[in-house]
Amino acid sequence: MQRIDTVVDGRPMAAWRTAGPGPPVVCVHGAGVSSREFLPFVNALGRRHDVWTVDLPGFGASGGPVRPLGLRALADAVTAWTATAGLQGAVLLGSSFGCQVAVDAAARHPGRFAGLVLVGPTVDAAARDPIRQALRWLRNSPAERASMALLNLADYRDAGPRRVIGTFREALRDRVEDRLPLVRTPALVVRGARDRLVPQEWAEEVTRLLPEGRLAVVPDAGHMVPYRRPDALAELVTGFLAGLAPAGGGTRPEQGRAQG
């Protein structure tokens, strides 16, 4: 795995890459955290594809302004970074709040990305308030690996409380359901079967709103599928990439379920 540092709009952005033979996949992390959550998945998928995971400005090893960036600015930063890295036609893979960033980037920059993978897409429109989200997160915790909590604490420390809180507020303000119909690329929605932040009903609604969406459910996984079930997610993404049409269009695939 290589670390690659790039300057985008005057800010340093750090990324990690495992260069496999297949088409490029760019991973976008969730609110308050960093690329650390993706490293097991990057190793798993990198055996077959060119996989990148990038730290958003102000998170992980990427520099950022004093004031936290909003969702739109984060999406623009990801889009500009892919252009600087020469990754035209990459697939964006978001996790949690990273799904909201990926959807915004794909909706406003049509033609830049070949597809989307939305893993645990937030925020459920039926629970868009901090108290309900906090309660859901607590109920979800037993489904995650204990080591995930240590990574999250390290990420929160690196980003600082102002940026972490600001990003969570952005996630709650964003009405992702309004932009899902604007995504004109094929999309795979992935939900952990034990995910308490993303109920099955919300995952199905996200899939329905996408013009070319399909849904897969990963058994024995909570919200952080890339960390808990990296190999299962790699299999799903590999199948999705194999089915991408070379030039858009096509029919809406059936729902599926991951095995194992």
C-alpha positions as CSV (number, residue, x, y, z in Angstrom):
1,M,0.0,0.0,0.0
2,Q,1.4,3.4,-1.0
3,R,0.8,6.8,0.6
4,I,0.4,9.5,-2.1
5,D,0.3,13.2,-1.1
6,T,-1.3,15.7,-3.5
7,V,-2.0,19.4,-3.3
8,V,-5.5,20.3,-4.3
9,D,-6.6,23.9,-4.3
10,G,-3.7,24.8,-2.1
11,R,-4.4,22.2,0.5
12,P,-2.4,18.9,1.0
13,M,-4.6,15.8,0.7
14,A,-3.3,12.3,1.6
15,A,-4.4,9.1,0.0
16,W,-3.5,5.4,0.2
17,R,-3.4,3.2,-2.8
18,T,-3.3,-0.6,-3.5
19,A,-2.7,-0.8,-7.3
20,G,-4.4,-3.9,-8.6
21,P,-5.2,-4.5,-12.3
22,G,-8.9,-3.5,-12.4
23,P,-10.6,-0.1,-12.8
24,P,-10.1,2.6,-10.1
25,V,-12.2,2.7,-6.9
26,V,-12.0,5.8,-4.6
27,C,-13.2,5.4,-1.0
28,V,-14.6,8.3,0.9
29,H,-14.8,8.0,4.7
30,G,-17.5,9.0,7.2
31,A,-18.0,12.0,9.5
32,G,-15.2,12.8,11.9
33,V,-13.1,9.8,10.9
34,S,-10.4,9.0,8.3
35,S,-9.1,6.5,5.8
36,R,-8.2,4.2,8.7
37,E,-11.6,2.6,8.5
38,F,-11.0,1.5,4.9
39,L,-7.6,0.0,5.2
40,P,-8.8,-3.7,5.6
41,F,-11.1,-3.2,2.6
42,V,-8.4,-1.6,0.5
43,N,-6.2,-4.6,1.1
44,A,-9.0,-7.0,0.2
45,L,-10.2,-5.2,-3.0
46,G,-6.7,-4.2,-4.0
47,R,-5.9,-7.8,-5.0
48,R,-8.1,-7.2,-8.1
49,H,-8.6,-3.5,-8.5
50,D,-6.9,-0.1,-8.3
51,V,-8.2,1.0,-4.9
52,W,-7.7,4.5,-3.3
53,T,-8.8,5.9,0.0
54,V,-8.5,9.6,0.5
55,D,-8.6,11.7,3.7
56,L,-11.1,14.6,3.3
57,P,-9.6,18.0,4.0
58,G,-9.0,18.5,7.7
59,F,-9.2,14.8,8.5
60,G,-6.6,12.1,9.0
61,A,-3.4,13.2,7.3
62,S,-5.0,15.9,5.0
63,G,-4.7,19.5,5.8
64,G,-7.7,21.7,6.0
65,P,-8.9,25.3,6.8
66,V,-9.5,26.4,10.4
67,R,-13.3,26.4,9.7
68,P,-14.7,23.0,8.8
69,L,-15.7,22.6,5.2
70,G,-19.4,22.0,4.3
71,L,-20.7,19.1,2.4
72,R,-20.6,20.8,-1.0
73,A,-17.0,21.9,-0.5
74,L,-16.0,18.4,0.6
75,A,-17.6,16.9,-2.5
76,D,-15.8,19.4,-4.7
77,A,-12.5,18.6,-2.9
78,V,-13.0,14.9,-3.7
79,T,-13.9,15.7,-7.4
80,A,-10.8,18.0,-7.7
81,W,-8.6,15.3,-6.1
82,T,-9.7,12.7,-8.6
83,A,-8.9,15.1,-11.5
84,T,-5.5,15.8,-10.0
85,A,-4.8,12.1,-9.6
86,G,-5.9,11.5,-13.2
87,L,-8.8,9.2,-12.2
88,Q,-11.4,10.0,-14.8
89,G,-14.2,7.4,-14.7
90,A,-13.5,6.1,-11.2
91,V,-16.1,4.6,-9.0
92,L,-16.8,6.5,-5.8
93,L,-17.3,4.3,-2.7
94,G,-18.7,6.1,0.3
95,S,-19.2,4.9,3.8
96,S,-21.8,6.6,6.1
97,F,-21.4,10.4,5.7
98,G,-19.0,9.6,2.9
99,C,-22.1,8.4,0.9
100,Q,-23.6,11.9,1.2
101,V,-20.3,13.4,-0.1
102,A,-20.2,10.8,-3.0
103,V,-23.9,11.5,-3.9
104,D,-23.3,15.2,-4.0
105,A,-20.2,14.9,-6.1
106,A,-21.9,12.5,-8.6
107,A,-25.0,14.6,-8.8
108,R,-23.2,17.9,-9.5
109,H,-20.4,16.5,-11.7
110,P,-22.1,14.1,-14.1
111,G,-19.6,12.3,-16.4
112,R,-16.8,12.4,-13.9
113,F,-17.6,9.1,-12.2
114,A,-18.5,5.7,-13.6
115,G,-20.5,4.5,-10.6
116,L,-21.3,4.8,-6.9
117,V,-21.1,2.3,-4.1
118,L,-23.0,3.6,-1.0
119,V,-22.1,1.6,2.2
120,G,-24.4,2.4,5.1
121,P,-25.9,5.6,3.5
122,T,-26.8,8.2,6.0
123,V,-28.9,10.0,7.2
124,D,-32.3,8.2,7.5
125,A,-34.9,10.8,6.8
126,A,-37.1,9.4,9.6
127,A,-34.5,10.0,12.2
128,R,-32.8,13.3,11.3
129,D,-32.0,14.6,14.8
130,P,-28.9,14.2,17.0
131,I,-30.6,12.4,19.9
132,R,-32.2,9.7,17.7
133,Q,-28.9,9.3,15.8
134,A,-26.9,9.0,19.1
135,L,-29.3,6.3,20.4
136,R,-29.1,4.4,17.1
137,W,-25.3,4.6,17.3
138,L,-25.3,3.1,20.8
139,R,-27.6,0.3,19.7
140,N,-25.3,-0.4,16.7
141,S,-22.1,-0.6,18.8
142,P,-22.3,-4.3,19.7
143,A,-22.3,-5.1,16.0
144,E,-18.9,-3.5,15.5
145,R,-15.4,-4.7,16.2
146,A,-14.0,-3.4,19.5
147,S,-10.9,-2.1,17.7
148,M,-13.1,0.2,15.7
149,A,-13.7,2.4,18.7
150,L,-9.9,3.0,19.2
151,L,-9.6,4.0,15.5
152,N,-12.5,6.4,15.9
153,L,-11.0,8.0,19.0
154,A,-7.7,8.6,17.2
155,D,-9.5,10.1,14.2
156,Y,-11.6,12.4,16.5
157,R,-8.4,13.5,18.2
158,D,-6.7,14.3,14.9
159,A,-9.6,16.2,13.5
160,G,-10.5,18.1,16.7
161,P,-13.9,18.6,18.3
162,R,-14.9,21.7,16.2
163,R,-14.4,19.8,12.9
164,V,-16.0,16.6,14.1
165,I,-19.1,18.3,15.5
166,G,-19.4,20.5,12.4
167,T,-19.3,17.5,10.1
168,F,-22.0,15.7,12.0
169,R,-24.1,18.8,11.8
170,E,-23.6,18.8,8.0
171,A,-24.7,15.2,7.9
172,L,-27.9,15.9,9.7
173,R,-28.7,19.1,7.6
174,D,-28.2,17.3,4.3
175,R,-31.3,16.0,2.6
176,V,-29.6,13.3,0.5
177,E,-32.9,12.0,-0.7
178,D,-33.3,15.1,-2.8
179,R,-30.2,14.4,-4.8
180,L,-30.4,10.7,-5.2
181,P,-32.7,10.9,-8.2
182,L,-30.0,13.2,-9.9
183,V,-27.4,10.5,-9.9
184,R,-27.1,9.2,-13.4
185,T,-24.6,6.4,-12.9
186,P,-25.2,2.8,-11.8
187,A,-25.1,2.6,-8.0
188,L,-24.8,-0.3,-5.5
189,V,-26.3,0.3,-2.0
190,V,-24.8,-1.9,0.7
191,R,-26.2,-2.4,4.2
192,G,-25.0,-4.5,7.1
193,A,-27.8,-6.8,8.3
194,R,-27.2,-5.6,11.9
195,D,-26.9,-1.9,11.1
196,R,-29.0,0.2,13.5
197,L,-28.2,3.5,11.9
198,V,-29.4,2.4,8.5
199,P,-32.6,0.4,8.8
200,Q,-33.7,-1.9,6.0
201,E,-36.6,0.4,5.1
202,W,-34.2,3.4,4.6
203,A,-31.7,1.3,2.6
204,E,-34.6,0.3,0.3
205,E,-35.8,3.9,0.0
206,V,-32.3,5.0,-1.0
207,T,-32.1,2.3,-3.6
208,R,-35.6,3.2,-5.0
209,L,-34.7,6.8,-5.4
210,L,-31.5,6.0,-7.4
211,P,-32.3,5.8,-11.1
212,E,-30.0,2.8,-11.5
213,G,-29.7,1.3,-8.0
214,R,-29.5,-2.1,-6.5
215,L,-29.3,-3.2,-2.9
216,A,-27.1,-5.9,-1.2
217,V,-27.2,-6.9,2.5
218,V,-24.1,-8.2,4.2
219,P,-24.8,-10.7,7.0
220,D,-23.1,-10.4,10.4
221,A,-22.2,-6.7,9.9
222,G,-23.3,-3.5,11.5
223,H,-22.7,0.0,10.2
224,M,-19.0,-0.3,9.4
225,V,-19.0,-3.0,6.8
226,P,-15.6,-2.1,5.2
227,Y,-13.9,-2.7,8.6
228,R,-15.9,-5.7,9.8
229,R,-16.5,-7.6,6.6
230,P,-13.9,-6.3,4.1
231,D,-13.8,-9.5,2.0
232,A,-17.6,-9.8,1.7
233,L,-17.7,-6.1,0.6
234,A,-14.8,-6.7,-1.9
235,E,-16.8,-9.5,-3.5
236,L,-19.9,-7.3,-3.9
237,V,-17.9,-4.4,-5.4
238,T,-16.0,-6.8,-7.7
239,G,-19.4,-8.1,-9.1
240,F,-20.7,-4.5,-9.4
241,L,-17.7,-3.4,-11.3
242,A,-17.9,-6.3,-13.7
243,G,-21.5,-5.4,-14.5
244,L,-21.0,-1.7,-15.2
245,A,-22.1,-0.8,-18.7
246,P,-19.5,1.0,-20.8
247,A,-21.8,3.9,-21.5
248,G,-24.6,4.3,-19.0
249,G,-28.2,3.2,-19.6
250,G,-29.4,-0.3,-18.9
251,T,-32.1,-1.6,-16.6
252,R,-32.5,-1.5,-12.9
253,P,-30.9,-4.7,-11.4
254,E,-32.7,-6.9,-8.9
255,Q,-31.9,-6.7,-5.2
256,G,-29.2,-9.1,-3.9
257,R,-27.7,-10.4,-0.7
258,A,-24.1,-11.0,0.1
259,Q,-23.1,-14.6,1.0
260,G,-21.1,-15.8,4.0
